[in-house]
């Protein structure tokens, strides 16, 4: 009986370690596919380089893409085609929920009222509290995620 108890304890520790590794490598659950087939979702706003009005107001560029800004410094997901929604679903939704309503991590709805774009970018890059940093993402990908999270409500 004691041997069975020891085996169960070892299995529990191994499973816990697996969960922690998957959580902090942003690959949880590891069996899901985040591939969007290279196509942006129909309701995705693509943010591209453009001009910004004084005071940080966003403007629309010739192609209809919106450039957002805070304090006059534009945050752009350059014409690399970074899909903010797909990147959010692949890297953030596990903790913050598919619609940003929260879960393991806090709700991101209304994040624009709590953090500037620059602060949110730094949090995504470096992490904060129990959230790991996502330094594996490019500046354009992070900018696309920031732009997307600011549309969540």
CORTA-V101568 format. One record per residue. OMEGA is omega in whole degrees, -180 to 180 (999 if undefined). Layout:
BEGIN
OMEGA
OMEGA
END
This chain:
BEGIN
-180
179
178
178
179
179
179
178
179
179
180
179
179
178
178
178
177
179
-179
179
179
-179
-176
173
179
180
-178
-8
-173
-176
179
179
178
-178
178
178
178
-179
178
176
-175
-177
-179
175
179
-179
-179
-180
179
180
-180
179
179
179
174
179
180
176
179
180
-175
-178
-180
179
-176
174
179
-178
174
179
177
180
-175
172
-176
168
-171
-173
178
180
179
-178
-176
-179
-180
178
177
-178
-178
-172
-170
-171
-180
-178
-174
179
-177
180
178
-177
179
-178
174
176
-177
175
177
179
-178
-178
179
178
-177
-175
171
178
-180
179
180
178
-180
179
180
-179
-170
-175
178
-178
-180
179
177
175
179
-180
177
179
178
178
179
179
178
178
178
177
179
180
-180
-177
179
175
-174
177
999
END
